[in-house]
Amino acid sequence: MSAGLVVSGVAVELGGQAIVAGVDMVAPVGQVTGLIGPNGAGKSTLLRAILGLVPAMGSVSFDGTDLTVLPRRTRAQFTAFVEQSSDTDARLTAREVVLLGRIPFQSIWQAAPSPEDHAQTDAALAAVEMTDFADRLYQTLSGGEQQRVQIARALAQQPRLLLLDEPTSHLDVHAQLAMLDLLRRSARAGAAVLVALHDLNLAAGFCDSLVVLQGGRLAAAGAPGDVLTPALLRQVYGVDATILRHPGDGRPLIAYDLPG
Amino acid sequence: MNRPALATLILSLLALLLASLVLAVTFGPADIAPSEVWQTIGWHFGLLPESPVGRLRDAIIWELRLPRVLAAAAVGAGLALCGAVMQALTRNPLADPYLLGLSSGASLGAVAFLLAGASLLMPLGAFLGAGAAMALTLLVIQLLGGATPTRAILAGISISALAAAATSFLIFWSATGDSYREILSWLMGSLSGVVWSEALLVLAALVLAGLPVLLSGRSLDAFAFGDTAAATLGVDVVRLRWWLLGGTALLTGVLVSIGGAIGFVGLIVPHVARLVTGSRHRVLLPVAMLLGASFMIWTDTAARSLFEPRELPVGIITALLGAPIFLLVLLRYRRIT
């Protein structure tokens, strides 16, 4: 068993309704694992359960450590989360937002960020190519730039486990590709990346493996080329599609058959 | 803001506060020089062999003016701190002890205890009132379906209105003549007649409740992007929220029991501070406290000297100054966001 995230039998009930009903999955270190499925399939809730943000049954472990019993702060020292979009009224510069990622490492007596905090912040800003924007107010950045800053904030947490909930939904094509490339590099640098995605072509292009949810249950899991079949798309999304191969690298390309 | 700039800012604000403390004591019907203030303080701390100013002037400085100026500083610092914390917790720039109903609850508790003849226990009444108002506000927020900035304010306003109505009813029912006037002036916010024990009580509350709140500054930063973001940055959101609301309720209770419901300080001082420091609370909170202390010293000095020998309730001055400043702050925010 490779190092990384292991989820088994995770179930979440909200208001008497089973949102996630017993999911088993893994997200190995060094890989980008895509979490796909239609709206309401339980992707966000599963991510929240892994993060300990909602009460859940079952077990969640990372490198053999049970995450559910770890103190929040300890968990935040190697687990980071990026939401679909992040707004604030606070007047923070991009650098200050990234510096938030260092909170789990700072003691309450510490008056100012340490040199290590600043070093990690600078490195994270550089990794997302936002160094030149470091002193701009967060609100003045475009949606794509804000998401890059959020990724940098997550990287400043030095995550071994990086979770993202549809981080590309508000981005243009260029920013989407840049974001997923960044996630792939983060994974190769030694993190397990689990990212919920809507765009199946992006998922097929960038993810090492896919986990497909449907109605709170696992519908399929495996390499994109094995998982993304016309039968699965029919079953999970209710759409007809032809799976082509990219002429360059042979990755699956989903061509949807238009209704009517 | 970098370290040297920050150190300069804090030192200047400390110097401003110290100068304000001494100069404000010299204001009043009896002319007193700053040096006399220093020397009197020195004498009372046993640094000088004999009183430099004579018994009457000593009483004016030490018994009359100094406790009041110190209380004003502590009240200003406390209100600014409470406001800054509540704005962060509710993610609402309009939040302050007033708008979340805490001040009105504290007023109700204090007036109830006062009219029941337990004026010595007024701080306790104010704390209980503030705590009850806070609990009710939180309950209403839950009933509305969980905390959002708008719900927090709507809940606060409704509880505030309820507490204010109950206070008015209590006064109408049981207050007569002199006590009526006294309560009314206190309700508008006034530091008139503050004595040493009261000044020390506010200072103690400021240290006891304020210090832990100050230390939580970094965790407050984590709330910039909401509860989920704070939780994934390692903050125990529920515990911190209760802890901070408890601390600010305690502090608000004591502040109101001494100074009445002084509005706008908790609202505007954090905003003004934020214009200088940005939104990082580790820096913002102490700067807001220092600024609030000096601001309150001078508004209270104006309150007691503008219409001598009559006292203007200081709450009127803070509102007169606060409302326009608040508008300016809003306009500035609008331009940035």
Interface residues (C-beta under 8 A of the other chain):
Chain A: R48 L51 G52 L53 P71 R72 R73 T74 R75 A76 Q77 T79 A80 F81 E83 S86 D87 T88 D89 A90 R91 L92 T93 E96 V97 L100 G101 I103 P104 Q106 I108 W109 Q110 A111 A112 L137 Q139 T140 Q157
Chain B: R3 R91 P93 L215 S216 R218 S219 D221 A222 A224 F225 G226 T228 A229 A231 T232 L233 G234 V235 D236 R274 G278 S279 R280 R282 Y333 I336 T337
